[in-house]
Amino acid sequence: MTDEHWREKLDPESFAVLREAATEPAFTGAYNDEKGVGMFRCKGCDAELFSSDTKFDSGSGWPSFTDPVVSSAVTLVDDNSHGMRRTEAVCASCGGHLGHVFDDGPGASGQRWCINSAALDFEVRE
């Protein structure tokens, strides 16, 4: 899709995050404190990305997960922007920027998937 199509589909904050790799301010995202049971989906294309079963409170100010729902749902990209060396998490389906992955998580993988709420929708599981 063109930028024009993405702008029509997404609110301005979600467009900035998903299409321009922006980051929402810490502790401001809708899903940072989300405790419900369900599936976190890409706001750009509705792909299933993270289960609430893997969400944890990292204290970072962004929703954090130990693993994606399936590894192929997210593509990892080297990110050397802003004078840092990080690993960017990108939706494998639409190419939208989701956040970053760090090697300081509590799960078996040892990873913390730090994801912007503006890149996500949450589907409650009943």
Contacts in CASP RR format, 6 or more apart in sequence:
PFRMAT RR
TARGET T0000
AUTHOR 0000-0000-0000
METHOD contacts of the structure
MODEL  1
MTDEHWREKLDPESFAVLREAATEPAFTGAYNDEKGVGMFRCKGCDAELF
SSDTKFDSGSGWPSFTDPVVSSAVTLVDDNSHGMRRTEAVCASCGGHLGH
VFDDGPGASGQRWCINSAALDFEVRE
1 9 0 8 1.000
3 19 0 8 1.000
6 15 0 8 1.000
6 18 0 8 1.000
6 19 0 8 1.000
6 44 0 8 1.000
7 15 0 8 1.000
9 44 0 8 1.000
10 18 0 8 1.000
10 19 0 8 1.000
10 43 0 8 1.000
10 44 0 8 1.000
11 118 0 8 1.000
13 22 0 8 1.000
13 24 0 8 1.000
13 118 0 8 1.000
14 43 0 8 1.000
14 44 0 8 1.000
14 118 0 8 1.000
14 119 0 8 1.000
16 22 0 8 1.000
16 118 0 8 1.000
17 23 0 8 1.000
17 24 0 8 1.000
17 97 0 8 1.000
17 99 0 8 1.000
17 116 0 8 1.000
17 118 0 8 1.000
17 119 0 8 1.000
18 42 0 8 1.000
18 43 0 8 1.000
18 44 0 8 1.000
18 91 0 8 1.000
18 94 0 8 1.000
18 96 0 8 1.000
18 97 0 8 1.000
18 98 0 8 1.000
18 118 0 8 1.000
18 119 0 8 1.000
19 96 0 8 1.000
19 97 0 8 1.000
20 97 0 8 1.000
21 81 0 8 1.000
21 88 0 8 1.000
21 97 0 8 1.000
22 97 0 8 1.000
23 99 0 8 1.000
23 116 0 8 1.000
24 62 0 8 1.000
24 116 0 8 1.000
24 117 0 8 1.000
24 118 0 8 1.000
26 60 0 8 1.000
26 61 0 8 1.000
26 62 0 8 1.000
27 61 0 8 1.000
28 117 0 8 1.000
29 62 0 8 1.000
29 63 0 8 1.000
29 116 0 8 1.000
29 117 0 8 1.000
29 118 0 8 1.000
30 117 0 8 1.000
31 40 0 8 1.000
31 63 0 8 1.000
31 117 0 8 1.000
31 120 0 8 1.000
31 122 0 8 1.000
32 61 0 8 1.000
32 62 0 8 1.000
32 63 0 8 1.000
32 117 0 8 1.000
34 52 0 8 1.000
34 55 0 8 1.000
34 63 0 8 1.000
34 122 0 8 1.000
36 52 0 8 1.000
36 122 0 8 1.000
36 124 0 8 1.000
37 52 0 8 1.000
37 53 0 8 1.000
37 124 0 8 1.000
37 125 0 8 1.000
38 51 0 8 1.000
38 52 0 8 1.000
38 122 0 8 1.000
38 123 0 8 1.000
38 124 0 8 1.000
38 125 0 8 1.000
39 48 0 8 1.000
39 49 0 8 1.000
39 50 0 8 1.000
39 51 0 8 1.000
39 52 0 8 1.000
39 69 0 8 1.000
39 122 0 8 1.000
39 123 0 8 1.000
39 125 0 8 1.000
40 48 0 8 1.000
40 49 0 8 1.000
40 50 0 8 1.000
40 51 0 8 1.000
40 52 0 8 1.000
40 55 0 8 1.000
40 63 0 8 1.000
40 65 0 8 1.000
40 115 0 8 1.000
40 120 0 8 1.000
40 121 0 8 1.000
40 122 0 8 1.000
40 123 0 8 1.000
41 47 0 8 1.000
41 48 0 8 1.000
41 49 0 8 1.000
41 120 0 8 1.000
41 121 0 8 1.000
41 122 0 8 1.000
41 123 0 8 1.000
42 49 0 8 1.000
42 91 0 8 1.000
42 93 0 8 1.000
42 94 0 8 1.000
42 96 0 8 1.000
42 98 0 8 1.000
42 119 0 8 1.000
42 120 0 8 1.000
42 121 0 8 1.000
43 118 0 8 1.000
43 119 0 8 1.000
43 120 0 8 1.000
43 121 0 8 1.000
44 91 0 8 1.000
44 94 0 8 1.000
44 96 0 8 1.000
44 119 0 8 1.000
45 91 0 8 1.000
45 93 0 8 1.000
45 94 0 8 1.000
46 121 0 8 1.000
47 73 0 8 1.000
47 91 0 8 1.000
47 92 0 8 1.000
47 93 0 8 1.000
47 94 0 8 1.000
48 69 0 8 1.000
48 70 0 8 1.000
48 73 0 8 1.000
49 68 0 8 1.000
49 69 0 8 1.000
49 73 0 8 1.000
49 74 0 8 1.000
49 91 0 8 1.000
49 98 0 8 1.000
49 115 0 8 1.000
49 120 0 8 1.000
50 63 0 8 1.000
50 65 0 8 1.000
50 67 0 8 1.000
50 68 0 8 1.000
50 69 0 8 1.000
50 113 0 8 1.000
50 115 0 8 1.000
50 120 0 8 1.000
51 69 0 8 1.000
52 125 0 8 1.000
54 65 0 8 1.000
54 66 0 8 1.000
54 67 0 8 1.000
54 69 0 8 1.000
55 63 0 8 1.000
55 64 0 8 1.000
55 65 0 8 1.000
56 64 0 8 1.000
56 65 0 8 1.000
56 66 0 8 1.000
56 106 0 8 1.000
57 64 0 8 1.000
58 64 0 8 1.000
58 105 0 8 1.000
58 112 0 8 1.000
58 114 0 8 1.000
60 112 0 8 1.000
60 114 0 8 1.000
62 99 0 8 1.000
62 114 0 8 1.000
62 115 0 8 1.000
62 116 0 8 1.000
62 117 0 8 1.000
63 114 0 8 1.000
63 115 0 8 1.000
63 116 0 8 1.000
63 117 0 8 1.000
63 120 0 8 1.000
64 105 0 8 1.000
64 112 0 8 1.000
64 113 0 8 1.000
64 114 0 8 1.000
64 115 0 8 1.000
65 112 0 8 1.000
65 113 0 8 1.000
65 115 0 8 1.000
66 105 0 8 1.000
66 106 0 8 1.000
66 107 0 8 1.000
66 108 0 8 1.000
66 109 0 8 1.000
66 110 0 8 1.000
66 111 0 8 1.000
66 112 0 8 1.000
66 113 0 8 1.000
67 107 0 8 1.000
67 109 0 8 1.000
67 111 0 8 1.000
67 113 0 8 1.000
68 74 0 8 1.000
68 113 0 8 1.000
72 92 0 8 1.000
73 91 0 8 1.000
73 92 0 8 1.000
73 93 0 8 1.000
74 89 0 8 1.000
74 90 0 8 1.000
74 91 0 8 1.000
74 92 0 8 1.000
74 98 0 8 1.000
74 113 0 8 1.000
75 89 0 8 1.000
75 90 0 8 1.000
75 91 0 8 1.000
75 92 0 8 1.000
75 95 0 8 1.000
76 87 0 8 1.000
76 88 0 8 1.000
76 89 0 8 1.000
76 90 0 8 1.000
76 101 0 8 1.000
77 87 0 8 1.000
77 88 0 8 1.000
77 90 0 8 1.000
78 85 0 8 1.000
78 87 0 8 1.000
78 88 0 8 1.000
79 85 0 8 1.000
79 86 0 8 1.000
79 87 0 8 1.000
79 88 0 8 1.000
79 100 0 8 1.000
80 86 0 8 1.000
86 100 0 8 1.000
86 101 0 8 1.000
86 102 0 8 1.000
87 100 0 8 1.000
87 101 0 8 1.000
87 102 0 8 1.000
88 97 0 8 1.000
88 99 0 8 1.000
88 100 0 8 1.000
88 101 0 8 1.000
89 97 0 8 1.000
89 98 0 8 1.000
89 99 0 8 1.000
89 100 0 8 1.000
89 101 0 8 1.000
89 113 0 8 1.000
89 115 0 8 1.000
90 96 0 8 1.000
90 97 0 8 1.000
90 98 0 8 1.000
91 98 0 8 1.000
91 119 0 8 1.000
96 119 0 8 1.000
97 116 0 8 1.000
97 119 0 8 1.000
98 115 0 8 1.000
98 116 0 8 1.000
98 119 0 8 1.000
98 120 0 8 1.000
99 113 0 8 1.000
99 114 0 8 1.000
99 115 0 8 1.000
99 116 0 8 1.000
99 119 0 8 1.000
100 114 0 8 1.000
101 111 0 8 1.000
101 112 0 8 1.000
101 113 0 8 1.000
101 114 0 8 1.000
102 111 0 8 1.000
102 112 0 8 1.000
102 114 0 8 1.000
103 110 0 8 1.000
103 111 0 8 1.000
103 112 0 8 1.000
104 110 0 8 1.000
104 112 0 8 1.000
105 111 0 8 1.000
105 112 0 8 1.000
106 112 0 8 1.000
END
